Amino acid sequence: MPFEKLIKRMERSNITFTPFFSCEEDQQTYAQYVNYGTDETIKYWMIEGEIYGELYRKFRSTRMSTENIYSIMYQSEETWRNYMALRFKPYRHYNFQPMRSGETLEIYAIQLYEQLTYQTVMKCKHMVNRRFPWIIAAPDGLVVSNGTIYKGIEIKSTSHLSTTRTKFLCGDAVTKRTHYDEFEVNKKSRTYLQVQICMAVSNLPKWDLIIYFRDNKIKVFEILYDDKFIKQCIAIASTNYFMYYLPMLTKVLK
């Protein structure tokens, strides 16, 4: 089964990090809420990731997201720590309406992608890796070919009907290289980091970034596994998680 192959890939991941705890309470919080990445848990969140509720909030909020990691990577430590102190709310109220709206567009994009590539996309909303379960990834889908998962997809939608009159797509995720209709992925963008973290968690070697246009067309950009960049992200995210995020989480969950 594709899922079993994915688990084996995750087990062979060469990215490791040893958790360090500032106190026993942090270690207990970590063990209770974060470090339960069994096969069953991972499978549940791969298949039932669309469920919104308290369990979703607990699973999502006790982990470091790609948005968190991007803030750490591209903001000063002082700015990040102030942000954590002021805005850390593990069980904050989530507005799911934009997420559901985005999922509707994803359906159209996936249909076009499957027609273009003659491959099957398996929906997947949340994933963790037992090697670093404090990081959560949220891919838009996993691509299956001959019963094997071999890459994933990330979907971004744009308000533009075409690429001919715009320099940027989906914020700064993709930028135009020339005056012709040629674009390339911006390696400083949130989207690039998001895709790389997804590859680290799933241990898959490549990812397709799909840009969906409102005239029901798509552009596909292949992104390869960036080992140096991923190791840098994991190291920085892990240090900040155990030094700042987990201690604050412990206080909130008391």
C-alpha positions in Angstrom: 0.0 0.0 0.0 1.2 3.6 -0.7 0.9 4.5 3.0 3.1 1.6 4.1 5.7 2.7 1.6 5.6 6.2 3.0 6.1 5.0 6.5 9.2 3.1 5.4 10.5 6.2 3.7 10.0 8.2 6.9 11.8 5.6 8.9 14.8 5.9 6.6 15.0 9.6 7.0 18.6 10.8 7.7 17.5 14.0 9.5 17.7 13.5 13.3 17.5 15.8 16.2 17.8 15.0 19.9 15.2 16.8 22.0 16.5 18.8 25.0 14.3 19.9 27.8 14.8 22.8 30.2 12.8 21.2 32.9 10.8 18.0 33.7 7.5 19.7 33.1 8.5 20.5 29.6 9.4 16.9 29.1 6.0 15.7 30.4 4.2 18.2 28.2 6.1 17.0 25.2 5.5 13.3 26.0 1.7 13.9 26.5 0.8 16.1 23.6 3.6 15.9 21.0 5.5 12.7 21.0 2.9 10.2 19.9 3.7 9.7 16.3 2.7 6.1 16.0 1.7 4.6 12.7 -1.9 4.8 13.6 -1.7 8.5 14.5 0.1 9.5 11.3 -2.4 7.4 9.3 -5.4 9.0 11.0 -4.2 12.5 10.2 -3.3 11.6 6.6 -6.8 10.3 6.0 -9.0 12.3 8.4 -7.2 15.6 8.2 -10.3 17.5 7.0 -11.9 17.1 10.5 -12.0 20.5 12.3 -12.5 20.5 16.1 -10.7 20.4 19.4 -8.5 17.4 18.4 -7.4 19.3 15.3 -6.5 22.3 17.4 -4.6 20.3 19.9 -2.7 18.4 17.2 -1.9 21.5 15.2 -1.2 24.0 17.9 1.3 21.9 19.9 3.6 21.7 17.0 5.8 24.1 15.0 4.2 24.9 11.6 5.8 26.0 8.4 4.5 29.5 9.1 6.3 29.5 12.5 9.5 28.3 10.9 9.4 30.9 8.2 9.1 33.6 10.8 12.1 32.2 12.7 14.2 32.0 9.5 13.6 35.5 8.2 13.0 37.6 11.4 15.4 38.6 14.1 15.5 36.5 17.3 14.2 39.5 19.3 11.3 40.0 17.0 10.4 36.3 17.1 10.6 36.1 20.9 8.4 39.2 21.3 5.9 37.7 18.8 5.9 34.4 20.8 5.3 36.2 24.1 2.5 38.4 22.8 0.6 36.1 20.5 1.2 32.6 21.7 -2.3 31.0 22.0 -2.2 27.3 21.5 -6.0 26.9 21.6 -6.9 30.1 19.8 -10.1 30.3 17.8 -9.6 29.2 14.2 -11.5 30.8 11.3 -12.0 27.8 9.0 -13.9 29.6 6.3 -10.9 30.6 4.2 -9.5 27.1 4.6 -12.7 25.6 3.3 -12.8 28.1 0.4 -9.2 27.2 -0.5 -10.1 23.5 -0.5 -12.8 24.1 -3.1 -10.2 25.6 -5.5 -7.8 22.8 -4.7 -10.4 20.3 -6.0 -10.4 22.1 -9.4 -6.6 22.3 -9.4 -6.1 18.6 -8.6 -8.5 17.6 -11.4 -6.6 19.6 -13.9 -3.3 18.3 -12.6 -4.4 14.7 -12.9 -5.6 15.3 -16.4 -2.3 16.9 -17.3 0.0 14.3 -15.7 -2.1 11.1 -15.9 -1.4 10.4 -12.3 -3.5 10.1 -9.1 -3.5 12.5 -6.2 -4.2 11.2 -2.7 -5.5 13.9 -0.3 -3.3 14.5 2.7 -3.8 17.3 5.2 -1.4 16.8 8.1 1.7 14.8 8.6 4.3 14.3 11.3 7.6 12.4 11.3 8.6 10.4 14.3 12.2 11.8 14.0 10.9 15.3 14.8 7.2 15.1 15.7 7.2 18.7 17.0 7.1 19.9 13.3 3.8 19.5 11.4 3.5 19.6 7.6 0.3 20.2 5.7 0.6 19.0 2.1 -2.2 19.5 -0.3 -1.8 16.0 -1.7 0.5 13.0 -2.4 1.0 11.8 -6.0 0.6 8.1 -6.5 2.0 6.2 -9.5 1.9 2.4 -9.9 0.8 2.1 -6.2 3.7 4.1 -4.9 3.8 7.6 -3.4 6.8 9.4 -5.1 6.1 13.1 -4.6 3.6 15.6 -3.2 1.9 18.7 -4.4 1.3 22.3 -3.0 -1.5 24.3 -4.6 -1.6 28.1 -4.7 -4.4 30.1 -6.3 -4.1 33.5 -7.9 -6.6 36.2 -8.8 -4.9 36.7 -12.1 -6.5 35.1 -15.2 -3.1 34.8 -16.9 0.6 35.3 -16.4 1.2 37.8 -19.2 0.7 41.0 -17.2 2.1 40.1 -13.8 5.5 40.0 -12.3 4.7 37.9 -9.2 2.3 35.0 -8.6 0.8 34.1 -5.2 2.6 36.8 -3.3 6.3 36.2 -4.1 6.1 32.4 -4.5 6.9 32.6 -8.2 8.6 35.5 -10.0 8.9 36.3 -13.7 12.4 35.9 -15.1 12.1 37.8 -18.4 9.6 39.9 -20.3 8.4 36.6 -21.7 5.9 34.3 -19.9 8.6 32.5 -18.0 8.6 32.1 -14.2 10.8 30.5 -11.5 10.2 29.5 -7.9 11.4 32.1 -5.4 13.7 30.3 -2.9 13.2 33.0 -0.3 9.4 32.7 -0.3 7.1 31.1 2.3 6.0 28.6 -0.3 9.5 27.3 -1.0 10.1 26.7 2.7 6.6 25.1 3.1 7.4 22.7 0.3 10.8 21.8 1.7 9.4 21.1 5.1 6.8 18.8 3.5 9.6 16.9 1.8 11.5 16.6 5.0 8.5 15.2 6.9 7.5 12.8 4.2 11.1 12.1 3.1 10.0 12.4 -0.6 12.6 13.7 -3.1 10.5 16.2 -5.1 7.3 18.2 -5.0 5.1 19.9 -7.6 4.0 23.5 -7.0 0.7 24.1 -8.8 -0.4 27.6 -9.5 -4.2 27.7 -10.2 -5.6 30.6 -12.3 -9.2 31.7 -12.1 -9.8 30.9 -15.8 -9.4 27.2 -14.8 -5.8 26.8 -15.9 -2.7 25.7 -14.0 1.1 26.1 -14.2 3.3 23.4 -12.6 6.8 24.0 -11.1 8.9 21.0 -9.9 10.9 21.6 -6.7 13.6 19.2 -5.7 14.8 18.2 -2.2 17.2 20.8 -0.9 19.2 18.9 1.8 21.3 21.9 3.0 18.3 24.2 3.3 16.2 21.5 5.1 18.8 20.7 7.6 19.2 24.5 8.4 15.4 24.8 8.8 15.1 21.7 11.1 18.0 22.9 13.3 16.7 26.4 13.7 13.1 25.3 14.2 14.1 22.6 16.7 16.2 25.0 18.8 13.4 27.6 19.0 10.8 25.0 19.7 12.6 23.6 22.8 13.9 26.9 24.1 10.8 29.1 23.6 7.8 27.3 22.2 7.6 24.3 24.5 8.1 26.2 27.8 5.3 28.6 26.8 3.2 25.6 25.8 3.8 24.0 29.2 2.5 27.1 31.0 -0.6 27.4 28.9 -1.5 23.7 29.3 -1.3 23.8 33.1 
